């Protein structure tokens, strides 16, 4: 197949320009040495210090007339790499172009200013231009001038634009909202899972770039912000109150069957955000920084399987439903404490801390027994004097009466009394609590939790 002379002139013009010492940057050509047919031309120029990059693709399809050359570019890589991906994927040589882009990026990264490439790429004001040129009727200079943009000049323009925009933001005063936040543990991801595109591959982009606030709403009249990576912050100045609110939500997530652990004070971040959420900041002390290590996978290069290492995935709609459920189920101090204590008991169990789990679960079981008897007394319409007298019964008497009144089954009675014996043996003699004991106690709490509230139906698994 014959390659038009004007095409050869155009290639020569590009080569001469990039070989000029006044042109700052690196450049790459492919398939230009022998101009073999079908002609595939890929031109890449990079300017390191201002991190500007321009890409031009010229393609001569073997099925088209010799005079027709498809020219794509220049492309802006400042948020518009999807355009480049779309164009090259329409080509017969998709893999060829993509591999060249990826291999050349790796070569750039080995040089002195390589960190700039993955940090920020500035591009032409044009998104992408693609058209069919009839090489017989076009002037080489005209085509070249329409494609080539000076990298250094465009980078300076872009930098001035960004500086003005940054100064404008800094000058605008905004109300700062302060609170506390924590990262839900184990890691969860809320909403759609990011999938790598050509842009992510080129930039070696970290997953953290795609972390964003996915929910901004209120919880018990407090503003709460939740990111898709499971970071949850509440605008509340008192640390203890903030932690209680956050653990209420986590407890309902756990009760709903999501395998989570309770949040601790040493895991809290100081959180600050603008009223319009344009800027936010978090800080954590050195004593708490060790917990951060668990989240380092957020900084790993993004891949399709980045979130398949064990991250719990839930939808945004599910998370919103949990917030609503948490607000309803923890509306009284007793219910709030019950849910948070159940979360603590479950967390200790999952950490193989069976004694702590057992004692917390038993305290919940005592609350359930008291509530069951109180409900019966209320239904019978017992007067206040007798109610106070019955309330002074010890736990053994309450359990016996619940059994005699057939308010619990014989099997439930036997199970509860066995657990009570284990509890006394541990408290008075420090006899060890085994895994089976802690598990049985948690199961009893799970089975009877609806006595505290009809909508409290734990579905966690042990």
C-alpha positions in Angstrom: 0.0 0.0 0.0 1.4 3.4 -1.0 1.7 6.0 1.8 0.9 9.6 0.5 3.9 11.9 0.3 2.1 14.6 2.3 1.8 12.1 5.2 5.6 11.5 5.1 6.1 15.3 5.2 3.8 15.6 8.2 5.7 12.9 10.1 9.0 14.7 9.2 7.6 17.9 10.5 6.7 16.3 13.9 10.2 14.8 14.1 11.9 18.1 13.3 9.8 19.9 15.9 10.5 17.4 18.7 14.2 17.2 17.9 14.5 21.0 18.3 16.3 21.9 21.5 13.8 24.6 22.2 11.0 22.1 22.6 10.9 20.9 26.2 9.7 17.4 26.8 10.0 13.8 25.8 8.5 12.2 22.7 7.6 8.8 21.3 6.8 7.5 17.8 5.8 4.0 16.7 5.8 2.3 13.4 7.6 5.2 11.7 10.9 3.7 10.7 9.7 1.7 7.7 6.2 3.3 7.3 4.8 -0.1 6.8 1.2 -0.5 5.8 -1.3 -0.2 7.2 0.2 2.9 8.7 -0.3 3.3 12.5 1.3 6.4 14.0 1.3 7.2 17.7 2.9 10.5 18.8 3.4 11.3 22.5 5.1 14.4 24.0 5.5 15.0 27.7 6.8 18.0 29.6 7.9 16.9 33.1 8.1 20.0 35.2 4.7 21.4 34.3 3.5 17.8 33.8 1.8 18.5 30.5 1.2 15.7 28.1 -0.2 15.7 24.6 -1.1 12.6 22.5 -1.8 12.5 18.8 -2.9 9.3 16.9 -2.8 9.1 13.1 -4.1 5.9 11.5 -4.4 4.7 7.9 -6.8 1.8 7.7 -5.8 -0.7 5.0 -9.4 -0.8 3.8 -9.5 2.9 3.0 -8.1 4.9 0.2 -4.5 6.0 0.4 -5.4 9.6 0.7 -7.5 9.2 3.8 -5.7 9.4 7.1 -7.6 9.4 10.4 -6.2 11.9 12.9 -7.2 11.8 16.5 -5.8 14.4 18.9 -4.5 16.3 20.6 -6.2 15.0 23.7 -6.5 16.7 27.1 -5.6 14.4 29.9 -6.9 16.7 32.5 -10.1 14.8 33.4 -10.8 13.8 29.8 -8.8 10.6 29.2 -12.1 8.8 28.8 -12.2 10.5 25.4 -8.9 9.0 24.4 -10.0 5.6 25.6 -13.2 5.8 23.6 -11.3 6.8 20.4 -8.6 4.1 20.6 -11.1 1.4 21.4 -12.8 2.2 18.1 -9.6 1.5 16.3 -8.5 -1.8 14.9 -5.2 -1.4 16.8 -6.7 -0.9 20.2 -4.3 -3.1 22.1 -1.3 -1.7 20.2 -2.1 1.9 21.2 -2.9 1.0 24.8 0.2 -1.1 25.3 2.4 1.7 23.9 0.7 4.2 26.3 1.3 2.0 29.3 4.9 1.0 28.4 5.8 4.6 27.7 4.3 5.7 31.0 6.5 3.2 32.8 9.5 4.6 31.0 8.6 8.1 32.1 8.2 7.1 35.7 11.8 6.0 35.9 13.0 9.5 35.3 13.7 12.3 37.7 10.3 14.1 37.6 8.3 10.9 37.2 6.2 11.6 40.3 4.6 14.6 38.5 3.1 12.3 35.8 1.0 10.3 38.2 0.1 13.4 40.3 -1.4 15.7 37.8 -1.5 15.9 34.0 -2.4 19.2 32.4 -3.7 19.3 28.9 -4.9 21.4 26.0 -8.1 23.3 26.4 -9.5 21.1 23.6 -10.9 17.8 24.8 -10.4 15.8 21.6 -10.5 16.4 17.9 -11.0 13.6 15.4 -11.7 14.0 11.7 -10.8 12.6 8.3 -8.2 14.6 6.3 -7.9 14.3 2.6 -4.2 14.5 2.3 -4.3 15.7 -1.3 -6.1 18.9 -0.4 -4.5 19.8 2.9 -1.4 21.8 3.5 1.1 20.1 5.8 1.8 23.2 7.8 -2.0 23.8 8.3 -2.5 20.2 9.6 0.6 20.4 11.9 -0.4 23.7 13.4 -3.9 22.4 14.2 -2.5 19.4 16.0 0.7 20.5 17.8 0.4 22.7 20.9 3.5 23.9 22.8 3.5 21.9 26.0 5.4 24.5 28.0 3.1 27.3 27.0 -0.1 25.4 27.8 1.2 24.2 31.1 1.9 27.8 32.2 -1.7 28.8 31.2 -3.1 25.9 33.1 -1.0 26.7 36.2 -2.2 30.3 36.2 -5.8 29.2 35.9 -5.4 26.8 38.9 -3.6 29.4 41.0 -6.5 31.9 40.5 -9.1 29.3 41.3 -7.2 28.3 44.5 -6.8 32.0 45.6 -10.5 32.6 45.1 -11.4 29.6 47.3 -9.0 30.8 50.0 -10.4 34.2 50.1 -14.0 33.0 50.6 -14.8 32.7 54.3 -16.8 29.6 55.2 -18.3 28.3 58.4 -16.3 25.4 59.9 -18.1 22.5 61.4 -16.3 20.3 63.9 -16.9 16.8 65.0 -15.4 13.3 65.1 -15.2 10.4 62.8 -13.9 6.8 62.5 -13.3 4.2 59.9 -15.7 1.3 60.1 -13.9 -1.9 60.9 -13.5 -4.4 59.1 -13.3 -2.3 55.9 -16.5 -1.8 53.9 -17.3 -0.1 50.6 -20.6 1.7 50.1 -22.0 2.1 46.6 -20.5 1.3 43.2 -17.1 -0.4 43.0 -14.6 1.6 40.9 -13.4 -0.2 37.8 -10.1 0.7 36.2 -10.1 2.5 32.9 -7.2 3.5 30.7 -6.9 6.6 32.7 -6.3 4.7 36.0 -3.8 2.4 34.2 -1.9 5.4 32.8 -1.8 7.3 36.1 -1.2 4.2 38.2 -4.0 5.8 40.2 -4.6 5.0 43.8 -8.0 3.9 45.1 -8.0 6.8 47.6 -8.6 9.2 44.7 -12.0 7.8 44.3 -13.1 8.0 47.9 -15.9 10.5 48.2 -18.7 11.5 50.6 -21.6 9.4 49.4 -24.1 10.2 52.2 -24.6 13.7 53.8 -27.7 13.6 56.0 -28.7 14.0 59.7 -28.8 11.5 62.5 -30.7 12.5 65.7 -30.5 16.1 64.5 -26.8 15.9 64.0 -25.2 16.2 60.6 -23.5 12.9 59.6 -21.2 12.4 56.6 -20.3 8.9 55.3 -17.7 8.2 52.6 -17.9 5.2 50.3 -14.8 3.7 52.0 -16.6 3.4 55.3 -15.3 6.6 57.0 -18.1 8.0 59.1 -18.1 11.4 60.8 -20.7 13.2 62.9 -20.8 16.9 63.7 -20.7 16.7 67.5 -18.2 18.6 69.6 -18.3 16.2 72.6 -16.1 13.2 71.8 -18.0 10.7 74.0 -21.4 11.7 72.6 -20.0 11.4 69.0 -18.6 7.9 69.7 -21.9 6.8 71.2 -23.8 8.0 68.0 -21.3 6.3 65.7 -21.4 3.0 67.7 -25.2 3.1 67.6 -25.1 3.0 63.8 -22.4 0.4 63.7 -24.4 -1.8 66.2 -27.4 -1.7 63.9 -25.3 -2.6 61.0 -23.9 -5.6 63.0 -27.4 -6.6 64.2 -28.5 -6.5 60.5 -25.9 -9.1 59.6 -22.9 -7.0 58.6 -19.8 -8.4 60.3 -18.4 -5.3 62.1 -16.6 -4.3 65.3 -17.3 -1.6 67.8 -15.4 1.7 67.4 -13.0 2.8 70.2 -12.0 6.3 71.4 -8.4 5.8 70.3 -9.7 5.2 66.7 -11.5 8.6 66.5 -10.4 11.3 64.1 -10.8 15.0 64.8 -13.0 16.0 61.8 -13.6 19.4 60.3 -15.6 20.4 57.2 -16.9 23.5 55.5 -20.6 24.1 55.7 -20.9 23.5 52.0 -18.5 20.5 52.1 -16.0 22.2 49.8 -13.1 21.4 52.1 -12.7 18.9 54.9 -9.8 17.7 57.1 -9.1 14.9 59.5 -6.3 14.3 62.0 -5.3 11.5 64.2 -2.7 11.4 67.0 0.4 9.3 67.0 -1.1 6.9 69.6 -3.9 6.1 67.1 -1.8 6.0 63.9 -1.3 2.2 64.1 -4.9 1.6 63.3 -4.3 3.4 60.0 -2.1 0.5 58.8 -5.2 -1.6 58.4 -6.4 0.7 55.7 -3.2 0.9 53.5 -4.8 -1.0 50.7 -6.8 2.2 49.9 -3.5 3.6 48.6 -2.6 0.6 46.4 -2.9 1.1 42.6 -6.5 0.6 41.5 -7.3 -2.7 39.8 -10.5 -4.6 39.1 -9.8 -6.9 42.1 -8.6 -4.2 44.5 -11.8 -4.5 46.6 -12.0 -8.3 46.5 -9.5 -8.9 49.3 -12.3 -9.1 51.9 -14.0 -5.7 51.8 -17.7 -5.8 52.8 -19.8 -4.2 50.1 -23.2 -2.6 50.7 -25.4 -0.3 48.6 -26.0 3.3 49.4 -29.8 2.6 49.8 -29.0 -0.1 52.4 -26.8 2.3 54.3 -29.6 4.9 54.3 -32.1 2.3 55.6 -29.7 1.4 58.4 -29.4 5.0 59.5 -33.2 5.3 59.7 -33.4 2.0 61.5 -30.7 3.0 64.0 -32.5 6.2 64.8 -35.7 4.3 65.6 -34.2 1.4 67.5 -32.0 3.5 69.8 -34.5 6.2 70.6 -34.3 5.4 74.4 -31.2 5.3 76.5 -31.9 1.7 77.5 -32.2 0.5 73.9 -29.2 2.5 72.8 -27.1 0.9 75.6 -28.5 -2.5 74.8 -27.5 -2.3 71.1 -24.0 -0.9 71.8 -23.4 -3.5 74.5 -24.4 -6.3 72.1 -22.0 -4.8 69.5 -19.2 -4.9 72.2 -20.1 -8.5 73.1 -20.0 -9.6 69.5 -16.7 -7.7 68.9 -15.0 -9.4 71.9 -16.2 -12.8 70.7 -14.8 -12.2 67.2 -11.5 -11.3 68.8 -11.5 -14.6 70.8 -12.0 -12.6 74.0 -14.5 -15.0 75.4 -14.7 -13.9 79.0 -15.4 -10.3 78.1 -18.0 -11.4 75.5 -19.7 -13.7 78.0 -20.0 -11.1 80.8 -21.4 -8.5 78.5 -23.9 -11.0 76.9 -25.0 -12.1 80.4 -25.7 -8.5 81.4 -27.9 -8.2 78.4 -29.7 -11.5 79.2 -30.4 -10.2 82.7 -32.0 -7.1 81.1 -34.1 -9.3 78.9 -35.3 -11.4 81.8 -36.3 -8.2 83.7 -38.1 -6.8 80.7 -40.0 -10.1 80.1 -41.3 -10.1 83.7 -42.1 -6.4 83.7 -44.2 -6.8 80.5 -46.1 -9.6 82.2 -46.8 -7.6 85.3 -47.9 -4.6 83.2 -50.3 -6.8 81.2 -51.9 -8.2 84.5 -52.5 -4.6 85.7 -50.7 -5.2 89.0 -50.8 -2.1 91.4 -47.6 -0.1 92.0 -47.0 -1.5 95.5 -47.0 -5.1 94.3 -45.0 -4.2 91.3 -42.2 -2.7 93.5 -42.3 -5.8 95.6 -41.9 -8.1 92.6 -39.2 -6.0 91.2 -37.1 -6.8 94.3 -37.0 -10.5 93.5 -33.5 -11.8 92.8 -32.6 -13.2 89.4 -33.1 -16.9 90.4 -36.7 -16.2 91.5 -37.5 -14.2 88.3 -36.2 -17.1 86.1 -38.2 -19.6 88.1 -41.4 -17.6 87.9 -41.0 -17.1 84.1 -40.7 -20.8 83.7 -43.7 -21.6 86.0 -45.8 -19.1 84.1 -44.7 -20.8 80.8 -43.3 -17.5 79.6 -40.1 -19.4 78.7 -39.8 -23.0 77.6 -38.2 -25.7 79.7 -35.3 -25.8 77.2 -34.8 -22.0 77.6 -34.9 -22.4 81.4 -32.2 -25.1 81.3 -30.0 -23.1 79.0 -30.3 -19.9 81.0 -29.6 -21.7 84.3 -26.5 -23.4 82.8 -25.2 -20.0 81.7 -26.0 -18.6 85.1 -23.9 -21.3 86.7 -21.0 -20.5 84.3 -21.3 -16.8 85.2 -21.1 -17.5 88.9 -18.2 -19.9 88.4 -16.3 -17.3 86.6 -17.1 -14.3 88.9 -16.5 -16.2 92.2 -13.8 -18.7 91.2 -12.3 -17.4 88.0 -13.1 -20.6 86.2 -12.3 -19.9 82.5 -15.0 -19.1 80.0 -14.7 -21.2 76.9 -15.7 -20.3 73.3 -18.8 -22.5 73.5 -20.0 -20.7 76.6 -19.6 -17.2 75.0 -21.3 -18.4 71.9 -24.2 -19.9 73.7 -24.8 -16.8 75.7 -24.7 -14.6 72.6 -27.2 -17.0 70.9 -29.6 -16.6 73.9 -29.4 -12.8 73.6 -30.0 -13.0 69.9 -33.0 -15.3 70.3 -34.7 -13.1 73.0 -33.6 -9.6 71.8 -37.1 -8.9 70.4 -38.4 -8.8 74.0 -36.5 -5.4 74.3 -38.1 -4.2 71.0 -40.2 -6.1 68.5 -38.1 -4.7 65.6 -34.8 -5.8 67.2 -34.2 -9.0 65.3 -30.4 -9.7 65.2 -29.3 -11.7 62.1 -25.6 -11.8 62.8 -23.8 -15.1 62.5 -21.2 -16.7 64.9 
